Amino acid sequence: MTFKSAVENTPGLEGEWRAGLQSLSGADREHIGAEDTRQLRGSVNLDAALKNSHRDDPRWDYAVGHKPINRSGEVVYWIEIHPAGSAHVGAVLAKLAWLKHWLGRSAADLNALPKVFLWVSSGRTSFTARAPQVRRLAQAGLRHAGRFFSIPNVFP
């Protein structure tokens, strides 16, 4: 299954797929890149697409499809761009819990693709790489990527 077909098969995301990183808002584009943009398989602004149907939920920001050179199929980078301070950890973990629940309940094709969950800071990060918050994120399956994340050619 491709990222694009998985997006199109997901209720609420029909017609939301965009080429490359075009789904990212202007302010968020400065935080995401790719080692090789030719490997990108599109993106979706999940927050905007599901705003009406999940109005009061802590929605996740983006899904970015990618074709790594070390895999035969496509993968998904689930990216949340959010302030990165100790006070924000709980909010981002709530968004991650919502995303995982939504994937399991409403997005089987997207959920079936290999994935990475990333938090990219929209500004300065107030905790260090060895802080307890980082361990808490890792236990939840979330990686804090700093202020900029470049999607690598090789999937971890």
VOMI-751458 format. One record per atom (N, C-alpha, C): residue number from 1; x, y, z. Coordinates in Angstrom, 2 decimals. Atoms other than C-alpha are relative to their C-alpha. Example, Ala and Ser with C-alpha at 12.3 -4.5 7.8 and 13.67 -1.06 7.14 Angstrom:
REM residues 2
{1, {0.89, -1.19, 0.00}},
{1, {12.30, -4.50, 7.80}},
{1, {0.90, 1.20, 0.00}},
{2, {-0.82, -1.19, -0.06}},
{2, {13.67, -1.06, 7.14}},
{2, {-0.77, 1.09, 0.73}},
***
This chain:
REM residues 156
{1, {0.84, -1.18, 0.00}},
{1, {0.00, 0.00, 0.00}},
{1, {0.89, 1.24, 0.00}},
{2, {-0.75, -1.26, 0.04}},
{2, {1.27, 3.48, -0.82}},
{2, {-0.58, 0.98, 1.03}},
{3, {0.47, -1.04, -0.91}},
{3, {1.03, 6.47, 1.46}},
{3, {-1.21, 0.71, -0.60}},
{4, {1.10, -0.73, 0.64}},
{4, {-1.20, 8.28, -1.04}},
{4, {-1.29, -0.81, 0.03}},
{5, {1.22, 0.80, 0.01}},
{5, {-3.66, 5.39, -1.37}},
{5, {-0.52, -0.20, 1.44}},
{6, {0.44, 0.14, -1.39}},
{6, {-3.72, 4.93, 2.43}},
{6, {-0.71, 1.27, 0.46}},
{7, {0.66, -1.27, -0.35}},
{7, {-4.59, 8.63, 2.83}},
{7, {-1.37, 0.05, -0.65}},
{8, {1.27, -0.09, 0.73}},
{8, {-7.30, 8.47, 0.17}},
{8, {-1.03, -1.00, 0.50}},
{9, {0.91, 1.02, -0.55}},
{9, {-8.80, 5.34, 1.82}},
{9, {-0.44, 0.29, 1.43}},
{10, {0.31, -0.32, -1.40}},
{10, {-9.06, 7.05, 5.22}},
{10, {-1.14, 1.01, 0.07}},
{11, {1.13, -0.93, -0.14}},
{11, {-12.41, 8.64, 6.11}},
{11, {0.45, 1.33, 0.62}},
{12, {-0.37, -1.33, -0.45}},
{12, {-12.01, 12.38, 6.54}},
{12, {1.25, 0.56, -0.65}},
{13, {-1.23, -0.45, 0.66}},
{13, {-8.76, 12.53, 4.57}},
{13, {-0.09, -0.04, -1.53}},
{14, {0.16, 0.07, 1.45}},
{14, {-10.15, 12.03, 1.08}},
{14, {0.27, 1.39, -0.59}},
{15, {-0.33, -1.25, 0.66}},
{15, {-8.68, 14.73, -1.17}},
{15, {0.97, 0.89, 0.76}},
{16, {-0.91, -0.81, -0.83}},
{16, {-6.27, 15.96, 1.53}},
{16, {1.48, -0.23, -0.30}},
{17, {-1.39, 0.28, 0.34}},
{17, {-3.07, 14.41, 0.12}},
{17, {0.56, 1.13, -0.85}},
{18, {-0.71, -1.00, 0.78}},
{18, {-0.55, 16.95, -1.23}},
{18, {1.39, -0.53, -0.33}},
{19, {-1.35, 0.43, 0.41}},
{19, {2.70, 16.39, -3.11}},
{19, {1.05, 0.58, 0.94}},
{20, {-1.12, -0.49, -0.81}},
{20, {5.96, 16.72, -1.19}},
{20, {-0.43, 0.43, 1.38}},
{21, {0.33, -0.56, -1.31}},
{21, {5.65, 18.89, 1.90}},
{21, {-1.02, 1.13, -0.10}},
{22, {0.94, -1.09, 0.26}},
{22, {2.91, 21.11, 0.49}},
{22, {-1.09, 0.14, 1.06}},
{23, {1.03, -0.08, -1.05}},
{23, {0.53, 20.30, 3.37}},
{23, {0.46, 0.82, 1.21}},
{24, {-0.50, -0.74, -1.14}},
{24, {2.79, 22.04, 5.87}},
{24, {-0.30, 1.48, -0.15}},
{25, {0.25, -1.45, 0.03}},
{25, {1.80, 25.58, 6.79}},
{25, {1.33, 0.73, -0.18}},
{26, {-1.19, -0.79, 0.26}},
{26, {4.24, 28.35, 5.93}},
{26, {0.97, 0.04, 1.17}},
{27, {-0.86, -0.09, -1.18}},
{27, {5.55, 28.72, 9.48}},
{27, {0.63, -1.35, 0.34}},
{28, {-0.51, 1.33, -0.35}},
{28, {6.00, 24.96, 9.89}},
{28, {1.01, -0.53, -1.00}},
{29, {-0.92, 0.50, 1.04}},
{29, {7.92, 24.44, 6.63}},
{29, {1.46, 0.20, 0.36}},
{30, {-1.39, -0.25, -0.38}},
{30, {11.07, 25.91, 8.17}},
{30, {0.54, -1.04, 0.98}},
{31, {-0.41, 1.00, -0.98}},
{31, {11.16, 22.97, 10.61}},
{31, {0.17, -1.41, -0.59}},
{32, {-0.04, 1.34, 0.61}},
{32, {10.97, 20.03, 8.16}},
{32, {0.68, 0.06, -1.36}},
{33, {-0.65, 0.13, 1.29}},
{33, {13.14, 18.98, 5.25}},
{33, {0.18, -1.47, -0.32}},
{34, {-0.28, 1.39, 0.37}},
{34, {14.36, 15.83, 3.53}},
{34, {1.39, -0.07, -0.62}},
{35, {-1.31, 0.21, 0.61}},
{35, {17.78, 14.46, 2.61}},
{35, {-0.12, -0.02, -1.51}},
{36, {0.24, 0.09, 1.44}},
{36, {16.38, 13.68, -0.83}},
{36, {-1.50, 0.20, -0.22}},
{37, {1.42, -0.31, 0.15}},
{37, {13.07, 15.35, -1.67}},
{37, {-0.68, -0.90, -1.03}},
{38, {0.60, 0.92, 0.98}},
{38, {12.57, 12.89, -4.55}},
{38, {-0.57, -1.24, 0.67}},
{39, {0.49, 1.17, -0.74}},
{39, {11.92, 10.21, -1.90}},
{39, {-1.30, 0.30, 0.76}},
{40, {1.26, -0.35, -0.68}},
{40, {8.97, 12.13, -0.41}},
{40, {-1.18, -0.54, -0.80}},
{41, {1.19, 0.56, 0.64}},
{41, {5.58, 10.56, -1.15}},
{41, {-1.26, 0.78, 0.33}},
{42, {1.14, -0.85, -0.26}},
{42, {3.36, 13.41, -0.07}},
{42, {-0.20, 0.27, 1.47}},
{43, {0.28, -0.38, -1.38}},
{43, {1.90, 14.92, 3.07}},
{43, {-1.48, 0.32, 0.18}},
{44, {1.38, -0.32, -0.37}},
{44, {-1.36, 15.58, 4.88}},
{44, {0.05, 0.87, 1.25}},
{45, {0.18, -0.81, -1.19}},
{45, {-2.29, 18.32, 7.32}},
{45, {-1.18, -0.60, 0.76}},
{46, {1.02, 0.74, -0.75}},
{46, {-4.17, 16.07, 9.73}},
{46, {-0.83, 0.94, 0.87}},
{47, {0.70, -0.95, -0.87}},
{47, {-5.04, 18.91, 12.10}},
{47, {-1.09, 0.74, -0.76}},
{48, {0.98, -0.75, 0.79}},
{48, {-6.78, 20.93, 9.38}},
{48, {-1.09, -0.92, -0.56}},
{49, {0.96, 0.91, 0.63}},
{49, {-8.43, 17.92, 7.72}},
{49, {-1.06, -0.50, 0.98}},
{50, {0.91, 0.58, -0.99}},
{50, {-10.02, 16.65, 10.95}},
{50, {-0.56, 1.03, 0.98}},
{51, {0.42, -1.06, -0.92}},
{51, {-10.76, 20.01, 12.57}},
{51, {-1.50, -0.02, 0.29}},
{52, {1.46, -0.01, -0.21}},
{52, {-14.53, 19.82, 12.06}},
{52, {-0.50, -1.28, 0.66}},
{53, {0.50, 1.26, -0.54}},
{53, {-15.01, 16.14, 12.86}},
{53, {0.58, -0.34, 1.38}},
{54, {-0.64, 0.25, -1.29}},
{54, {-12.68, 16.18, 15.90}},
{54, {0.32, 1.33, 0.68}},
{55, {-0.17, -1.39, -0.44}},
{55, {-13.17, 19.77, 17.02}},
{55, {0.64, 0.14, 1.38}},
{56, {-0.48, -0.15, -1.38}},
{56, {-12.46, 19.27, 20.75}},
{56, {1.14, -0.95, 0.35}},
{57, {-1.07, 0.95, -0.25}},
{57, {-9.76, 16.63, 20.38}},
{57, {1.37, 0.65, -0.19}},
{58, {-1.37, -0.51, 0.17}},
{58, {-6.01, 17.26, 20.70}},
{58, {0.64, -0.61, -1.25}},
{59, {-0.41, 0.57, 1.28}},
{59, {-5.30, 16.62, 17.01}},
{59, {1.50, 0.14, -0.27}},
{60, {-1.40, 0.02, 0.43}},
{60, {-1.85, 15.75, 15.63}},
{60, {0.12, 0.88, -1.25}},
{61, {-0.18, -0.93, 1.11}},
{61, {-0.33, 18.05, 12.99}},
{61, {0.08, -0.66, -1.39}},
{62, {-0.28, 0.43, 1.38}},
{62, {1.07, 16.17, 9.97}},
{62, {0.37, -1.47, -0.12}},
{63, {-0.52, 1.30, 0.43}},
{63, {1.71, 12.88, 8.23}},
{63, {0.78, 0.27, -1.28}},
{64, {-0.83, -0.16, 1.19}},
{64, {4.53, 12.74, 5.68}},
{64, {0.41, -1.38, -0.48}},
{65, {-0.38, 1.28, 0.59}},
{65, {4.99, 9.76, 3.36}},
{65, {1.39, 0.10, -0.59}},
{66, {-1.39, 0.02, 0.47}},
{66, {8.50, 8.72, 2.38}},
{66, {0.34, -1.40, -0.50}},
{67, {-0.48, 1.28, 0.50}},
{67, {10.20, 5.95, 0.40}},
{67, {1.49, -0.09, 0.30}},
{68, {-1.42, 0.10, -0.35}},
{68, {13.47, 5.17, 2.20}},
{68, {0.74, -0.97, -0.92}},
{69, {-0.80, 0.84, 0.90}},
{69, {16.31, 3.56, 0.25}},
{69, {0.24, -1.39, 0.57}},
{70, {-0.24, 1.31, -0.62}},
{70, {16.55, 0.67, 2.75}},
{70, {-1.28, -0.80, 0.22}},
{71, {1.28, 0.71, -0.13}},
{71, {12.89, -0.43, 2.48}},
{71, {-0.61, -0.20, -1.37}},
{72, {0.68, 0.22, 1.29}},
{72, {10.82, -1.90, -0.31}},
{72, {-1.29, 0.81, -0.09}},
{73, {1.26, -0.74, 0.00}},
{73, {7.71, 0.02, 0.74}},
{73, {0.16, 1.39, 0.60}},
{74, {0.01, -1.36, -0.52}},
{74, {6.73, 3.46, 1.92}},
{74, {-0.25, 0.00, 1.51}},
{75, {0.14, -0.17, -1.44}},
{75, {6.74, 4.72, 5.52}},
{75, {-0.67, 1.35, 0.28}},
{76, {0.64, -1.25, -0.40}},
{76, {5.03, 7.53, 7.45}},
{76, {0.75, 0.62, 1.17}},
{77, {-0.50, -0.80, -1.11}},
{77, {6.58, 10.22, 9.60}},
{77, {-1.17, 0.82, 0.52}},
{78, {1.07, -0.75, -0.66}},
{78, {3.93, 11.52, 12.02}},
{78, {0.67, 1.11, 0.77}},
{79, {-0.76, -1.14, -0.52}},
{79, {5.12, 15.01, 12.92}},
{79, {-0.91, 1.00, 0.70}},
{80, {0.67, -1.04, -0.77}},
{80, {3.90, 17.38, 15.61}},
{80, {0.98, 1.15, 0.19}},
{81, {-0.83, -1.18, -0.18}},
{81, {5.34, 20.89, 15.51}},
{81, {-0.66, 0.83, 1.10}},
{82, {0.61, -0.54, -1.23}},
{82, {4.81, 22.39, 18.95}},
{82, {1.11, 0.60, 0.86}},
{83, {-1.00, -0.50, -0.93}},
{83, {6.61, 24.51, 21.55}},
{83, {0.56, -1.15, 0.84}},
{84, {-0.65, 1.10, -0.69}},
{84, {9.10, 22.33, 23.43}},
{84, {0.55, 0.44, 1.35}},
{85, {-0.39, -0.28, -1.37}},
{85, {9.18, 23.10, 27.10}},
{85, {-0.58, -1.06, 0.90}},
{86, {0.49, 0.99, -0.96}},
{86, {8.60, 20.98, 30.17}},
{86, {-1.52, 0.07, 0.16}},
{87, {1.44, -0.18, -0.17}},
{87, {5.10, 22.43, 30.44}},
{87, {-0.81, -0.54, -1.18}},
{88, {0.70, 0.45, 1.20}},
{88, {4.24, 21.17, 26.93}},
{88, {0.01, -1.52, -0.18}},
{89, {-0.12, 1.45, 0.16}},
{89, {5.15, 17.51, 27.39}},
{89, {-1.35, -0.69, 0.12}},
{90, {1.31, 0.62, -0.19}},
{90, {1.71, 16.55, 28.70}},
{90, {-0.93, 0.22, -1.17}},
{91, {0.87, -0.31, 1.15}},
{91, {-0.08, 18.30, 25.83}},
{91, {0.40, -0.82, -1.22}},
{92, {-0.45, 0.76, 1.17}},
{92, {2.06, 16.60, 23.20}},
{92, {-0.26, -1.50, 0.19}},
{93, {0.32, 1.41, -0.26}},
{93, {1.65, 13.20, 24.86}},
{93, {-1.50, -0.26, -0.15}},
{94, {1.45, 0.14, 0.22}},
{94, {-2.13, 13.76, 24.85}},
{94, {-0.31, -0.05, -1.49}},
{95, {0.18, 0.02, 1.45}},
{95, {-1.93, 14.49, 21.12}},
{95, {0.44, -1.36, -0.57}},
{96, {-0.47, 1.30, 0.45}},
{96, {0.09, 11.30, 20.61}},
{96, {-1.00, -1.10, 0.35}},
{97, {0.99, 1.00, -0.39}},
{97, {-2.44, 9.23, 22.55}},
{97, {-1.23, 0.09, -0.91}},
{98, {1.13, -0.18, 0.90}},
{98, {-5.23, 10.73, 20.43}},
{98, {0.33, -0.58, -1.38}},
{99, {-0.40, 0.48, 1.33}},
{99, {-3.30, 9.98, 17.22}},
{99, {0.00, -1.52, -0.05}},
{100, {-0.05, 1.47, -0.01}},
{100, {-2.65, 6.36, 18.15}},
{100, {-1.41, -0.59, 0.05}},
{101, {1.38, 0.47, -0.07}},
{101, {-6.30, 5.89, 19.07}},
{101, {-0.71, 0.19, -1.34}},
{102, {0.62, -0.29, 1.30}},
{102, {-7.46, 7.54, 15.82}},
{102, {0.52, -0.95, -1.07}},
{103, {-0.57, 0.93, 0.98}},
{103, {-5.06, 5.41, 13.75}},
{103, {-0.61, -1.39, 0.15}},
{104, {0.55, 1.33, -0.24}},
{104, {-6.32, 2.21, 15.36}},
{104, {-1.48, -0.11, -0.31}},
{105, {1.46, 0.02, 0.18}},
{105, {-9.98, 3.16, 15.07}},
{105, {-0.44, 0.41, -1.39}},
{106, {0.52, -0.61, 1.23}},
{106, {-10.24, 5.15, 11.84}},
{106, {0.93, -0.02, -1.20}},
{107, {-0.97, -0.12, 1.09}},
{107, {-7.12, 4.80, 9.72}},
{107, {0.85, -1.26, -0.14}},
{108, {-0.69, 1.29, 0.03}},
{108, {-6.25, 1.12, 9.32}},
{108, {1.12, -0.05, -1.03}},
{109, {-1.04, 0.05, 1.04}},
{109, {-4.32, 1.56, 6.05}},
{109, {1.22, 0.83, 0.39}},
{110, {-1.12, -0.82, -0.46}},
{110, {-2.19, 4.40, 7.44}},
{110, {0.70, -0.66, 1.19}},
{111, {-0.57, 0.65, -1.18}},
{111, {-1.69, 2.50, 10.69}},
{111, {0.85, -1.20, -0.37}},
{112, {-0.74, 1.19, 0.42}},
{112, {-0.40, -0.53, 8.78}},
{112, {1.39, 0.33, -0.55}},
{113, {-1.31, -0.38, 0.53}},
{113, {2.51, 1.42, 7.26}},
{113, {1.00, 0.19, 1.12}},
{114, {-1.02, -0.27, -1.02}},
{114, {5.81, 1.52, 9.17}},
{114, {0.00, 1.50, 0.32}},
{115, {0.17, -1.39, -0.41}},
{115, {5.90, 4.75, 11.17}},
{115, {0.99, 0.41, 1.06}},
{116, {-0.78, -0.64, -1.05}},
{116, {7.86, 7.12, 13.36}},
{116, {-0.82, 1.19, 0.48}},
{117, {0.69, -1.15, -0.58}},
{117, {6.29, 9.64, 15.75}},
{117, {1.04, 1.00, 0.46}},
{118, {-0.99, -1.04, -0.28}},
{118, {8.20, 12.93, 15.99}},
{118, {-0.63, 1.26, 0.55}},
{119, {0.35, -1.33, -0.51}},
{119, {7.90, 16.12, 17.99}},
{119, {1.13, 0.92, -0.43}},
{120, {-0.97, -0.98, 0.44}},
{120, {9.68, 19.02, 16.33}},
{120, {-0.36, 1.32, 0.69}},
{121, {0.22, -1.23, -0.76}},
{121, {10.09, 22.17, 18.39}},
{121, {-0.27, 1.18, -0.93}},
{122, {0.30, -1.19, 0.79}},
{122, {8.49, 25.31, 17.00}},
{122, {0.82, 1.20, 0.46}},
{123, {-0.85, -1.06, -0.54}},
{123, {10.94, 27.39, 19.03}},
{123, {1.12, -0.62, 0.80}},
{124, {-1.07, 0.48, -0.86}},
{124, {13.57, 27.01, 21.69}},
{124, {-0.49, -1.18, 0.84}},
{125, {0.31, 1.16, -0.84}},
{125, {13.66, 23.70, 23.59}},
{125, {0.57, 0.26, 1.39}},
{126, {-0.46, -0.31, -1.35}},
{126, {13.87, 24.10, 27.35}},
{126, {0.43, -1.22, 0.80}},
{127, {-0.53, 1.16, -0.70}},
{127, {14.89, 20.55, 28.23}},
{127, {1.14, -0.60, -0.80}},
{128, {-1.18, 0.56, 0.64}},
{128, {18.10, 18.68, 27.48}},
{128, {-0.30, -1.41, -0.53}},
{129, {0.17, 1.34, 0.58}},
{129, {18.57, 15.41, 25.60}},
{129, {-0.05, -1.09, 1.07}},
{130, {-0.01, 1.00, -1.08}},
{130, {19.03, 13.61, 28.96}},
{130, {-1.04, 0.28, 1.08}},
{131, {1.01, -0.39, -0.98}},
{131, {16.10, 15.20, 30.77}},
{131, {-1.03, -1.12, 0.19}},
{132, {1.04, 1.01, -0.25}},
{132, {13.40, 13.03, 32.38}},
{132, {-1.14, 0.08, -1.03}},
{133, {1.06, -0.15, 0.99}},
{133, {10.93, 14.45, 29.85}},
{133, {0.30, -0.82, -1.26}},
{134, {-0.39, 0.74, 1.21}},
{134, {12.88, 12.85, 26.99}},
{134, {-0.21, -1.49, 0.22}},
{135, {0.26, 1.42, -0.31}},
{135, {12.72, 9.46, 28.71}},
{135, {-1.49, -0.29, -0.05}},
{136, {1.47, 0.17, 0.02}},
{136, {8.97, 9.92, 29.17}},
{136, {-0.53, -0.06, -1.43}},
{137, {0.39, 0.01, 1.41}},
{137, {8.59, 10.69, 25.47}},
{137, {0.37, -1.32, -0.65}},
{138, {-0.47, 1.26, 0.59}},
{138, {10.66, 7.67, 24.48}},
{138, {-0.86, -1.18, 0.45}},
{139, {0.86, 1.08, -0.50}},
{139, {8.54, 5.40, 26.70}},
{139, {-1.34, -0.02, -0.73}},
{140, {1.27, -0.09, 0.74}},
{140, {5.48, 6.63, 24.77}},
{140, {0.20, -0.26, -1.50}},
{141, {-0.27, 0.25, 1.42}},
{141, {7.19, 5.93, 21.42}},
{141, {0.14, 1.27, -0.81}},
{142, {-0.12, -1.30, 0.65}},
{142, {7.79, 9.60, 20.62}},
{142, {1.43, 0.50, 0.10}},
{143, {-1.36, -0.54, 0.03}},
{143, {11.08, 11.13, 19.58}},
{143, {-0.06, 1.51, -0.14}},
{144, {-0.13, -1.44, 0.15}},
{144, {11.90, 14.79, 20.14}},
{144, {1.17, 0.24, -0.94}},
{145, {-1.00, -0.17, 1.05}},
{145, {13.82, 15.92, 17.05}},
{145, {0.69, 1.35, 0.03}},
{146, {-0.60, -1.32, -0.02}},
{146, {14.84, 19.41, 18.09}},
{146, {-0.81, 0.98, -0.83}},
{147, {0.70, -1.08, 0.71}},
{147, {13.99, 22.51, 16.08}},
{147, {-0.15, -0.26, -1.50}},
{148, {0.08, 0.32, 1.42}},
{148, {14.56, 21.02, 12.62}},
{148, {0.18, -1.50, -0.18}},
{149, {-0.16, 1.43, 0.30}},
{149, {14.08, 17.51, 11.26}},
{149, {0.10, -0.17, -1.50}},
{150, {-0.18, 0.35, 1.40}},
{150, {15.42, 16.32, 7.93}},
{150, {-0.29, -1.49, -0.14}},
{151, {0.36, 1.40, 0.19}},
{151, {13.78, 13.10, 6.81}},
{151, {1.17, -0.71, -0.69}},
{152, {-1.19, 0.67, 0.54}},
{152, {16.69, 10.71, 6.24}},
{152, {-0.35, -0.98, -1.12}},
{153, {0.21, 0.96, 1.08}},
{153, {17.10, 8.46, 3.21}},
{153, {-0.18, -1.42, 0.54}},
{154, {0.07, 1.33, -0.60}},
{154, {17.37, 5.44, 5.54}},
{154, {-0.98, 0.04, 1.17}},
{155, {0.99, 0.10, -1.07}},
{155, {14.46, 4.44, 7.77}},
{155, {0.60, -0.77, 1.17}},
{156, {-0.61, 0.68, -1.17}},
{156, {15.47, 3.49, 11.33}},
{156, {-0.58, -1.39, 0.25}},
***
